[in-house]
């Protein structure tokens, strides 16, 4: 079960880079939308263009994008616009980018709906590009923007050249706003690989080795020979080794080193760690070493998680370790702190989105703080919350045995077996930790329902329905805890039978904790079900809980039998 948020990034480009007040008016519209975080505003005077980056949940991002387009159409007059960058609208290009919990295809649907709304409500014609394109050729932004703003009068009336939404003959409104290109694309990572050389030529050679475009094929000498061309006069290229990458070599005065500067345009095809290893391989072939990596801009958390797991697997180490540890492995393996300290809290989108002002979760408390919070006179956190935490501890113990087994001397060939078990245990632990706070939230929902007004018959009916709905939810949450904790037994049994024998007692304690979780959550199911008016539903929930309790008792006894037998031998 994934409990992460759905996060989308939006990087609109506005045709104004010289007037700070106009830029501020546009970005203020973005900041007004709840659930959106404005991360970067990058104006360019020569281009007369501002690139804005903001992130949030999909619906909020789409709304913020729409409001920004509306304001840009009001404050930017394309009839007066001049700049070095290609453009054809006040909001020139508007991509939606999946960060986590959402697919590129879903972003494409959001982009098309946004383009339609912009055209219908703001009367700004919209083209759709990249993953949102309706035709293969329009996947290319340059095709959509062909001829730029100056070509719009002819383009909008030409067959096959008009906008996908809101197409109409050129008029004064279009003259002012131009057209907008809306689309969806994969996350782009801008990265520089640091080299132990000052040679731009050698850095370029490595860049040509790896970039998808590759290098021109030459006659005779591969370096200074005449570039070869095909029958149509196009250069014949030798492709590089990394798909979806663009790269060049350059020298950086600030650091006194050469770098391979790369854009990874599809991290699903070429993840960062794959690019790092391939650049390192090609550098080694040329007598050069990659000393580290510099991330430009922001990255999604999964980039570091995937990299950390990749390097752990190369070492035949378990990947079933806490997320923070995996990120540390990625930072050290990629050399992200080579030039300056790398702080994931400042570079990872998901961390930047965390609300630092929100009340801490129970699971964020210290162990003492958790115990003290439980001991207070307030009824929550209570038995259901403690049961979920007991289950999390049981999963953690089973995971610990798996990790110790994966790293046991002489068991190297079995590392993957135990790593898979540790991954399973980490997932169970995360689900149960989520239920720690979910159980308390369910209780608070009941209290909120009891606090509803009851002055009129209508208010009484609404209050009664809310109490019943909240009570049902408060019964279902501990049942989820029971089901999740029940899955811990299989992990603990596997570790008791096959894991590191020096830790077999830990597998036994994990089983004890899992049983306590199931039985404790079962008590909460029963006490909450007693308040349900729908007795058939209540009895069905209690019956399911009783079955889980019976199975938990049997599983615990089987595991303890295995443990005690081993301890006596």
BALUM-340034 format. One record per residue (C-alpha): x, y, z. Coordinates in steps of 0.1 Angstrom, whole numbers, padded with zeros to 4 digits, always signed. Layout:
XYZ...
//
This chain:
+0000+0000+0000+0014+0034-0010+0007+0062+0014+0026+0089-0004+0010+0120-0019+0003+0125-0056+0027+0153-0066+0029+0172-0099+0055+0198-0109+0046+0227-0133+0072+0248-0151+0054+0275-0171+0074+0300-0192+0060+0335-0193+0070+0361-0219+0081+0387-0195+0116+0388-0179+0123+0425-0174+0094+0439-0154+0095+0426-0117+0060+0439-0110+0044+0420-0138+0063+0388-0128+0052+0393-0092+0015+0397-0102+0017+0363-0120+0035+0344-0093+0011+0359-0067-0017+0341-0084+0001+0308-0080+0008+0314-0043-0028+0321-0036-0038+0285-0044-0039+0263-0013-0018+0232-0016+0008+0246-0040+0044+0255-0032+0062+0281-0054+0098+0268-0056+0116+0290-0081+0112+0322-0102+0140+0326-0128+0137+0358-0150+0159+0364-0180+0164+0399-0193+0179+0390-0227+0153+0364-0233+0125+0386-0218+0112+0354-0203+0106+0340-0168+0106+0303-0159+0085+0295-0129+0086+0262-0109+0058+0252-0085+0046+0219-0072+0017+0204-0053-0012+0179-0056-0025+0176-0092-0058+0195-0088-0042+0224-0069-0014+0226-0095-0038+0227-0124-0058+0255-0107-0027+0275-0100-0016+0271-0136-0049+0283-0149-0049+0314-0127-0013+0322-0137-0023+0319-0174-0053+0342-0168-0031+0369-0151-0004+0366-0177-0030+0372-0205-0041+0403-0187-0007+0419-0179+0015+0408-0209+0008+0423-0243+0025+0401-0270+0022+0430-0295+0050+0447-0275+0071+0417-0267+0107+0412-0280+0133+0388-0267+0159+0363-0277+0140+0332-0269+0114+0316-0292+0079+0324-0281+0043+0326-0293+0022+0335-0262+0021+0355-0229+0022+0320-0213+0044+0304-0239+0047+0268-0227+0031+0251-0198+0042+0215-0190+0029+0193-0162+0054+0168-0149+0048+0137-0127+0069+0137-0095+0053+0109-0074+0021+0090-0071+0009+0099-0106+0017+0087-0141+0028+0106-0172-0005+0095-0189-0025+0110-0161-0006+0142-0164-0013+0142-0201-0051+0140-0194-0048+0168-0169-0029+0189-0195-0055+0184-0222-0083+0193-0198-0064+0224-0187-0058+0234-0224-0095+0231-0231-0104+0252-0200-0079+0279-0210-0093+0280-0245-0130+0280-0233-0128+0304-0204-0099+0327-0213-0102+0325-0251-0065+0317-0255-0059+0291-0282-0039+0261-0270-0017+0236-0286-0009+0203-0269+0026+0189-0269+0048+0160-0257+0027+0133-0239-0005+0154-0243-0001+0158-0281-0029+0145-0303-0006+0139-0333+0030+0124-0333+0045+0155-0349+0031+0178-0322+0050+0160-0295+0078+0183-0305+0075+0217-0290+0093+0233-0319+0066+0220-0343+0039+0236-0322+0057+0269-0320+0069+0269-0356+0070+0305-0369+0065+0319-0334+0041+0347-0325+0046+0364-0358+0033+0334-0378+0000+0332-0359-0022+0352-0383-0015+0327-0411-0010+0296-0390-0044+0297-0372-0062+0298-0405-0041+0272-0423-0054+0236-0426-0036+0213-0401-0018+0242-0384-0044+0255-0361-0046+0251-0323-0059+0219-0307-0084+0239-0285-0099+0273-0292-0087+0276-0328-0103+0306-0346-0091+0333-0371-0066+0357-0357-0082+0386-0338-0073+0414-0314-0076+0391-0283-0051+0366-0298-0029+0395-0309-0026+0405-0272-0023+0370-0256-0008+0349-0284-0012+0311-0280-0001+0287-0253+0014+0253-0256+0002+0229-0229+0017+0195-0223+0030+0168-0201+0065+0155-0200+0087+0134-0178+0108+0149-0151+0141+0164-0164+0172+0162-0143+0200+0186-0150+0232+0172-0137+0270+0178-0140+0295+0150-0135+0328+0163-0120+0360+0152-0137+0396+0151-0124+0407+0170-0154+0407+0206-0167+0404+0195-0204+0372+0207-0220+0381+0186-0251+0383+0154-0231+0351+0163-0212+0334+0168-0246+0347+0134-0258+0331+0117-0228+0298+0137-0234+0298+0125-0270+0304+0089-0259+0272+0089-0238+0247+0114-0251+0219+0099-0272+0228+0121-0303+0264+0108-0302+0290+0123-0325+0295+0128-0362+0310+0099-0382+0342+0111-0399+0363+0100-0428+0396+0086-0419+0407+0102-0386+0378+0099-0361+0388+0132-0345+0398+0156-0373+0385+0138-0404+0358+0153-0426+0322+0147-0412+0303+0122-0433+0268+0129-0447+0240+0108-0461+0224+0112-0495+0202+0140-0483+0232+0159-0469+0225+0152-0432+0254+0144-0409+0258+0106-0402+0260+0102-0365+0274+0075-0342+0248+0072-0314+0259+0075-0278+0252+0049-0251+0225+0067-0230+0190+0072-0244+0171+0103-0235+0202+0123-0226+0218+0155-0239+0254+0163-0229+0283+0186-0235+0317+0191-0218+0328+0224-0203+0353+0239-0179+0341+0256-0147+0363+0284-0134+0346+0284-0100+0357+0248-0093+0388+0246-0115+0376+0214-0132+0359+0202-0163+0325+0186-0162+0302+0166-0183+0270+0186-0182+0239+0165-0189+0201+0168-0192+0183+0135-0186+0150+0140-0203+0134+0107-0192+0145+0093-0158+0124+0062-0164+0146+0053-0194+0179+0065-0180+0179+0069-0142+0206+0091-0126+0226+0062-0112+0228+0046-0147+0240+0078-0162+0266+0081-0134+0280+0046-0140+0281+0050-0177+0299+0084-0176+0323+0069-0151+0330+0039-0174+0336+0062-0204+0358+0085-0184+0379+0056-0172+0383+0044-0208+0399+0079-0214+0421+0078-0183+0398+0102-0164+0378+0097-0132+0344+0110-0122+0350+0125-0087+0314+0134-0080+0280+0147-0091+0264+0181-0090+0226+0183-0092+0213+0215-0108+0178+0224-0095+0155+0199-0078+0150+0161-0080+0122+0138-0070+0129+0116-0040+0126+0084-0060+0158+0094-0079+0179+0090-0047+0159+0060-0035+0165+0041-0068+0202+0051-0068+0207+0040-0032+0191+0006-0038+0211+0002-0070+0244+0007-0052+0233-0015-0023+0224-0043-0047+0258-0039-0064+0274-0045-0030+0251-0075-0024+0237-0056+0006+0201-0056+0018+0178-0028+0004+0153-0033+0033+0167-0005+0054+0152+0029+0064+0147+0054+0037+0171+0079+0052+0199+0053+0051+0192+0046+0015+0194+0083+0006+0227+0085+0025+0241+0056+0004+0230+0074-0028+0246+0107-0017+0280+0090-0009+0279+0067-0040+0271+0095-0064+0296+0119-0047+0269+0145-0044+0289+0164-0017+0320+0165-0038+0319+0203-0045+0297+0214-0015+0276+0197+0011+0245+0181-0004+0214+0186+0018+0184+0165+0005+0161+0187+0025+0170+0215+0001+0171+0195-0031+0143+0169-0030+0109+0181-0040+0089+0160-0015+0110+0173+0014+0104+0209+0003+0067+0202+0003+0065+0191+0039+0046+0214+0061+0070+0225+0088+0042+0242+0108+0019+0212+0111+0015+0194+0144+0040+0165+0147+0027+0131+0142+0028+0106+0170+0053+0085+0151+0076+0116+0149+0078+0117+0187+0107+0102+0207+0099+0069+0224+0097+0088+0258+0075+0115+0242+0052+0088+0228+0049+0071+0261+0043+0103+0280+0016+0114+0254-0001+0081+0259-0001+0085+0297-0019+0118+0297-0056+0121+0307-0067+0125+0271-0083+0092+0257-0062+0093+0226-0037+0079+0217-0052+0048+0232-0052+0010+0228-0057+0010+0190-0028+0033+0185-0005+0013+0208-0016-0019+0190-0005-0005+0156+0028+0005+0171+0033-0029+0186+0027-0043+0151+0053-0019+0137+0078-0031+0163+0071-0067+0154+0077-0059+0117+0109-0040+0126+0123-0070+0145+0116-0094+0117+0132-0069+0093+0163-0066+0116+0168-0104+0115+0165-0103+0077+0191-0076+0074+0215-0093+0098+0210-0125+0078+0217-0107+0045+0250-0095+0059+0260-0127+0077+0295-0140+0068+0293-0171+0048+0258-0165+0036+0267-0141+0008+0249-0161-0019+0217-0157+0001+0217-0119+0004+0189-0114-0021+0166-0138-0003+0170-0119+0029+0170-0085+0012+0136-0093-0003+0123-0102+0032+0137-0070+0046+0120-0050+0019+0087-0067+0028+0093-0060+0065+0100-0023+0058+0067-0020+0039+0048-0036+0067+0064-0014+0092+0055+0017+0072+0019+0007+0069+0016+0000+0106+0033+0033+0115+0007+0050+0093-0020+0033+0112-0006+0046+0145-0017+0081+0137-0047+0069+0116-0062+0052+0147-0060+0084+0168-0074+0105+0139-0104+0080+0137-0111+0086+0174-0108+0123+0170-0133+0121+0142-0159+0106+0166-0153+0134+0191-0158+0159+0163-0191+0143+0154-0203+0144+0190-0195+0181+0190-0219+0189+0161-0249+0211+0168-0282+0194+0178-0307+0222+0183-0331+0212+0155-0343+0178+0143-0323+0183+0111-0292+0190+0130-0298+0160+0152-0302+0137+0122-0270+0150+0106-0251+0146+0139-0264+0111+0144-0254+0101+0109-0219+0117+0113-0214+0098+0146-0223+0065+0130-0200+0071+0100-0172+0081+0123-0178+0050+0145-0178+0027+0115-0145+0042+0104-0131+0039+0139-0140+0002+0138-0125-0004+0103-0091+0012+0112-0082-0013+0139-0094-0041+0117-0069-0028+0091-0043-0029+0119-0052-0065+0126-0049-0075+0090-0016-0058+0085-0001-0071+0117-0012-0106+0108+0012-0104+0078+0041-0100+0102+0038-0136+0113+0050-0150+0080+0081-0127+0081+0089-0137+0117+0084-0174+0110+0106-0173+0079+0133-0156+0100+0129-0181+0128+0133-0210+0104+0159-0197+0080+0174-0165+0094+0205-0158+0114+0203-0183+0143+0220-0158+0166+0189-0136+0163+0162-0162+0165+0150-0148+0198+0143-0115+0180+0121-0133+0155+0102-0147+0185+0098-0113+0201+0085-0100+0168+0059-0127+0168+0049-0117+0203+0046-0081+0193+0025-0090+0163+0001-0111+0184-0003-0082+0209-0011-0059+0179-0038-0082+0165-0054-0089+0199-0052-0053+0210-0067-0040+0178-0093-0067+0181-0105-0052+0214-0109-0018+0197-0129-0034+0169-0153-0049+0194-0157-0018+0216-0164+0005+0186-0186-0020+0168-0208-0021+0200-0219+0015+0192-0229+0007+0156-0267+0008+0149-0262-0015+0119-0260-0047+0139-0255-0070+0109-0224-0049+0099-0212-0048+0134-0215-0086+0138-0197-0092+0105-0167-0070+0116-0165-0087+0150-0166-0121+0134-0138-0112+0110-0118-0099+0140-0123-0131+0159-0110-0151+0130-0079-0130+0129-0074-0134+0166-0077-0172+0164-0051-0173+0135-0028-0149+0154-0028-0171+0185-0020-0202+0164+0008-0184+0144+0024-0171+0176+0025-0206+0191+0040-0221+0160+0068-0195+0159+0075-0198+0196+0077-0236+0192+0104-0231+0165+0123-0206+0186+0122-0225+0218+0132-0258+0201+0162-0240+0186+0172-0224+0219+0172-0258+0236+0193-0274+0210
//
